[in-house]
Amino acid sequence: MFGEAAQENEWLALGSESIRKPLTPKEKFAAFEMLGFKPHEAQAEISRSTAQFRVIGGGRRGGKSTLAAYEALATAIQRPYSIGYAVAPTKELATRVFDTIWRAVDRAGIVCRRKSHVLMLIELENHSVIRGKSAEDADQLVGEGLDWVIIDEAAKILPFVWEEMLRPALADRDGWAMFIGTWEGYNWLYDLYQRTETGKLAGWEAFKFSSWENVYAFPGGFNDPKIQKAMRDTTNVDDFYEQYGAEPKRSQHIVLPEFRRDVHVTHVPYQEGKPVLITIDPGGPNPYVVIAVQDIGDDKLGFIDEIYERRVVTEEVINVLKNKIWFKDIDYGVIDSAQWFQERYTFQDLADVSLYAVHKTTSDFITNSIFLYRKYLRDPVRFMFYVQAYVNKKAEETGIDLSAVDEKLRKRLWAEAEYDLSAEELKDCAKIFIDEAHCPYTIQEHQLYRYHTPRMKGTDYSEAPRRAFDHSVDAARYLVWELKRYGPSRESESYFQ
């Protein structure tokens, strides 16, 4: 063991720059040739990139996992003592990239010091280590410094797994990361893609390619019989273009379809001296969430800041709260009635903040509170005014007699209007705005909050959404339910009165 450690130190001392540097495109393609891997053009474009972080949205069977596997193996071969993880949401999914690496190692006859399919571990003769990892237990991702990370099916992984577990592990070795997956609506993977595309993330590059660009699987391209069959078999055309065409569409499973980053996310400055209301979703093992809200006029709410802390007790949250610039302006707080009794005394004693329990007066509170919250994300009356104006204009331009059109055409025109209305028009329909700089987790959860996928086609969704990405959203809907369902009922001087 001591001999191996000394050898590693010698390697690092003699050639640390070459050992730790990411592979150049020339080195990658040389390794691909040795391994017998010939990337199709969309894959090759990605491999020519020298960005440290790459975000890849691809159609199914497009070759995302295959490319990631060969890039990982190329690094392991040409960078002795390198360590990398192929991470996926579950152990079963993690085997997809890992198995591709395993087969490539076998085909190329690469000598290994250790190989274990059960442990998802490959150690090459040059001491490079490749591990398959599941994100189900995020804590087991902490520890090693990493040279590379592949995050497969990234849309299904909690964002904090990257931000708090994997990104820090790459820091000391200046390692690279590849995010791969198929779009699932406008989720955090697509958010990463957009921020990369618009140049907001330095050192990142974004790519997307369709299934039919994989000329090995679909030699006929878009007209390949397998692609055409998939299109015929897909009930919803949006699903086809998202799953095979790599064109993100609004997910059918999303709870808050009205939420749009370009509409609801903006700069919402704290207005000193104006009352602040806090809405709370206590955490325990889950995130403890506090959202600070101010009236921004015209019956609109501004989410100016958030506290989003994991594995903390109430006293720790209050310490964070008391250091916020807006703490002195807190009027009162709203909290889930299930936690009100145990939390109110702590907030009163330590922060001098009164908490009021949310009135859960109906048996279907979750459904009703979500419905009300959606109306504040987009005022349906004002929205229909813009939709009808759009439809009327479209009818005038095309000569359509609206009194004679059938219901199917009318619905299609309404659907077109929703996509074609400008962000400014939709902002005029919104009553909730979230500060981009201070509320990142609240924004993420609005994008990721989902219903359970029906087990069979044609069956109904569960009334209750998935218990994931719901902490900030729960706090937000408590707020709207309490203020707007019942109206102001506090004795304090409040801007909501």
N, C-alpha and C positions, 0 to 999 in steps of 0.2 A: 504493500500500500504506500509506504513512504517512498519507494522507488518510483511509483507512478506519479506521485505528487511532485517529486523532483523533476521528472521528465516533463510534466506539464509546465512547471515553472521555467524549464529550459526553453520549451517551445515558445512560451509567452515572451521570454527575455530576448530570444533571437529573432523572432518574427511576429511580434504582437500586432503590428500594423496590418500585415497581410492576413493574419489569422482572424482578426476581428472585423476587418472591413467586409461589408456586404459584397456578394459576388458581382462582378461586372457582367453586362449582357454577354460578352464574349465567353466568359467562364461558364455562364449558365448553359449556353448553347453547345459548348464543348462537352459538358456533362450530359446534356440531353442526348447528344449523338452517341456517346459512350454507352448510355443506358438504353438506346434504341427508341427514344421517344421523339416523335416528330410533331411539334405543336401545329395546330391549324392557325390561320393568320390572326384571328382574334386573340388566341392564347399567346402567340409570338409577340404581338404588340404589348401585351402586359409584361412579358418577360424582358422586353427591351427597356422597360421603365427602370429608372434608378431611384425612384422615390422610396423613402424609408417605410411609409405606410401606404398600402394600396387597398382601395375599396372596390369590390367587383360584384356587380349584380348581373347574373346570367340566367338564361333560360334553362329549363330542366334538360338534362343530358347534353348540356352545352360543353362540358369538359372543365368545369370550375375546379372540382375536387381533384381531378387528374393532374391539372396544371399545378395546383398547390402542392400535391404530393411530390411531384418531380422537382419543384423548386426547393422543397425541404430536403430531399435526398441529395440534390446537387450541392447544397450548402454543407450538409453533413460530410460528404465525400471530400470537398475541397477546403474545408475549414476544420482541421483537427481540434479535438476537445470542445467542439461546439455543442450546445444543448438547445433543443427546441421542443415545443409542444404542438401537437395537433389537437385543438380543443373543439368540442361540440356540445350541444345542450344536454345530450344523454350519452351514456357509454355506448349504446347501440349505434348512435350516429357517429360517434368518435371513431368507430372501427372503419368507417368508410374511407377516410383519408389514410388512416394507419394501414389498412389492408392493401391499399394501392401501393404504398411505400414498401410493404412486406413483399408483395409480388414482384415489384421492380428489383428489389434486392436479390431475390431468388433467381429471376431471369438473367440478371447480369452476373451472377456467380460471385457476389461481393462477400468477402470473408467477414464474419461478425465475431466479436468476443462474447456477446450474449444476445439471445433472442427469446422473447416470451410473448406468445399471443395472449395469454391470460393476463399478464401484467401490462400488456400493450407497451412493450419496451424493446428497442433495438439499439445495441451498442456496436458500432463498427470497430474494425481493427485499429483505426486511428483515434479511438477513444471518443468519437462523436456519439452523442446520445439523442435518440428520437423517442418521444413518449406520446402515446395517445391519452387524452385526458377528458373527463366529463366535467361539465360546469355545474352539475347537480349539487355537488358539495364544493362550493367555491373556495372554502378554506384550504383544501388540499392543493390548490394552485399556487399557494404562497410558499416561498422558500428559495428556490434556485434562481440564480441569474440566468437569463435566457438570451440566446443569439437570434432566435426567430420564434414567431407564434403564427399559427394558422387558426383562424376562428371560422369554423364551418357552420353553415346555417346560422349566421350571425344574427339574423333578425329574431331568432328565437331565444337568444341569450340576454340575460339582464345586463343593461349597460354598465352597472357597477362592476361586473366581472372584469371588463376591460379596464375601466378607469382606476379601480382600486387594487386589482389583483395582478393583471397581466402587464399593463403599461409600466408600472414601477419595476417589474422583473426584467424589462428590456433596457432600463436606463443605464446601468453600469457598463453593459456591453454594447450599447448603441445598436440594439438589435432591431430587426425588421418585423413587420406584421402584415398579414394579408387577411382581409375580411371577405368572405365569400358567402353567397347565398342567393336565394330567389326572393324577389320582392314579396312582401306581404302587406300591401297597402303602404301608406306613408308612415313607416315605422322608423325606429332609430337608425337602422342600416341605411335607409333612404335619406334620412336626415344627414348622416355622415357623408353620403354621396353628394348631396346638394351643397353642403358646406365646403366640401373639397372642390367641387366643380366651380364654385363661385370664388375660389381663392382664399377662403377664410381660414383654411388650415394649411400652414406652411409645412412642406415636407411630405405632403400627401398627394396622391393622384387617384383619380376615379375612372372606372371603366364599366361598360355594360355591353353584353352581346347576347344575341338570340340563340335559341337552340339550333336553328337551321344553319348558323354559321359554322357549326361542327360538321364539316364536310365528310368526316369519316363515319359518323353515325347517320347523317342525313345527306347523302351525295346529291340529292335532287334539290337541295336548298329549301326555300319556302314551299316549293311545289312537290317536295318529296312525299310519296304516298303516306308515310308514317306521320308526317306533320299535318297533312290534310285530314287524315283520319282523326288525329287528336283534336283538330279544330271542329270537325263535325260532331265529335263525341262530347265536347265541352258545351254545357248548357248556356253559360254566360260568356259572351264574346270577350268581355273585359278580363275574365279569368284566364282565357286562352292567351291573350296578349301579355298578361302579367307573368304567367307561368312559363310560357314558351318564347314570347317576344321580348322579355325583359323590360316591359313598359309598365311602370308602377301605376296601379289603379287604387282607388279607395276600397279598402277591404270590406267585404260584406259582413265580416265578423266584428267590426269596430263598434264600440258603444257610443262614441261621440263623433258621428260623421260630419257634423257641422264645423268641427275644429280644423282650422288651417293655420299653419305657421305664418304665411304671408298676410294673414288677416288679424289674428289674435296676438301675435308675438311682436312686441315693439319696445320702445323705450318708455317706461312708465316711471317718471321721477317721483321720489318722495317729496311731499309738500309739507314742509315743516310748519308745525302749529295747527295742522288740520287733523281731526280725529283719525286714529288708526284702529281698525277692528282686527282681531286675530281669530283664526279658525283652526281648530286643532284635531288631529287624528293621532292619539297616543300609540306608541309602537310596541313596547316589550321587545321581543326578538326581531320584529319588523321595524322599518323606519318610523321614527317619531317625527311627525310633520306639524309645523306651524306655518301658516301663510298669513302675511300681513297685507291688509287691504285698505285702500282709501277710495272715497268717492271722487270721481274725476269729471263729474258733471253730466247732465242729460241722462240721469238714471243709469249711468255706466260705472262699473267697478274696475279699479286698477289693482292688480296683484303686484305689489311693489317689492316684495322680498319673501324669502322662505327660509325655514330651518328644516333640514332633512338629515337626521342623524340616526345611525343604526346602533343598537345595543347600548342605549343610554337610559338613565333613569330621569324622572321628571326634574329633579334638582339640577342635573347637568344641563338640561334644556333651558331651564330658567336662567342659569348663568350665561348661556349664549344669548338668550333673549335680552337680558339686562345690558348687554354690550352693544345692542343694536342702536343706531342713531335715532330710530323712530320709537324706541321704548317709552320715552316720556310722554308720547302722544297717544298711547293705547287707551281706548275708551272701555272696551270690555272684550270678552272672548266667547266664542261658540264652540261647543265640544259635543261629541257623541254622548247621548244620555247614558250609555252603558259604562262610560268611564267618568262621568261627571262627579259622582259622589266622592270617589277617591282622589280626584285631581283638584277639585275646587278649593279645598283647604290649603293644599300646597301652594297653588298659585296666589291665593289670597294672602297667605302668611309670608311668602318669600318674595313675591313680586307686586303685591297690592293690586292684583288684577282680578276682577270678578268674572267668573265663568258661568255661562248659561247653557243648560242642556237643550239639545235639539228635540223638538216635539215630534216624536215618531207616533203619530196618531192613527196611522192606517196600517193594515196588515201587509199591504204591498208598498211599503215605504220606499224600498230600493227602486222599484220601477217608477213610481211617481216622482221621486226626487231626481232621478236621471232625466225624466221627461221635462221637468221644470228647468233643470240646468241646461238642457239642450236649447230651450227657448231663449235662454239668456246668452248662449253662444251665438244664436242667430234668431232674431225676432222674426217669427213666421209671417206676421202680417206685413211688415216692411219688406221682407224677402219676396213675398208673392207679388208685391207691387212691382219690384224690379223684374221678376220673372215674366209677369204679364206684359210689361212694357217691351221686354225682349221678344216675346212671342208675337206681339202685335207688329213689331218692326220686321221680324222675319217673314211674317205673312204678307206684309206690304211689299217687301223686296221680291218675294217669290210668287206673288199672286195667289196665295192659298186663301180660300174662303174658310175662316175659322168656324163659322156656323155649320159648315158641312163636313168637317174633318171628324174621323172616328176617334175613339178614346185612345187607341194605340198610338196614333200619330201625335195626338195632343201630349201624351206622356213623354214621347220621344223629344218633342220640342222643349218641354219643361226640363228634361234631363240635359239637353244641350245647353239650355240657359244656365244651369248650375255650373257647368264647366266654363262657359264663355263669359259670365259676368266678371267684371274687373274686381281686383282686390279692394279698390276704393269703394265700389258699390257694396261689396260684402262687409266691409268695415262699417258702413253706415247701418248695417243690420245687426252688428255685434254690440253686446252690452258688457262684455268681459274682455279685458286686455291684460296681458301678462308680460312683465319685464324680462327681456331676453337675458340680460346680464346677471340678474339676481335670482331667477326662478328656473334654473335648468331642469331640475327633476320634475317640477310641476308641468313643464312643457313636454318632457319625455312621456310622462304618464298619460297626458291627454292624447298622445299619439298611439300609445301602446295598449290602452284599456280595451279589453276584448270580451266578447261573449264566448262561451264554449262552442267549438265547432260541432254541429249536429253529427251524430254518429252515422246517420243514413241520409241520403238525399231525400228531400221532401218532408223531413221531420222538422219540428219547430225548434227554435233556440230556447235554451234555458232562460227563465225570467231573470235570474241573477247572473251577473258577469263573472268571469274568472277572478279568483282571489289573487290577483297578481297585477302589479302596476296600478294599484287602486288607492294608495295611501293619500297622495296629494289630491286626487280626484274626489275621494271621500270627503276630505276636509272642505274642498271647494263646494261640493253639492250640499253639505251641511249648512254652509254659509247662505247659499241662495235659498234653500228651503226655509231656513229660519227667518230670513229677512223678507223674502218675497211671498212665501206662501201665507204667512200670518201677518206680515207687516210689522213695523216697529212697535215694540211693547216694553221698552226699557225706560226707566225713569231718567237715565243719564241723558245729557245733551248729546245728541248724535246726529250726524249728517244724514242718516237714513230716515229721520223723522220729518 
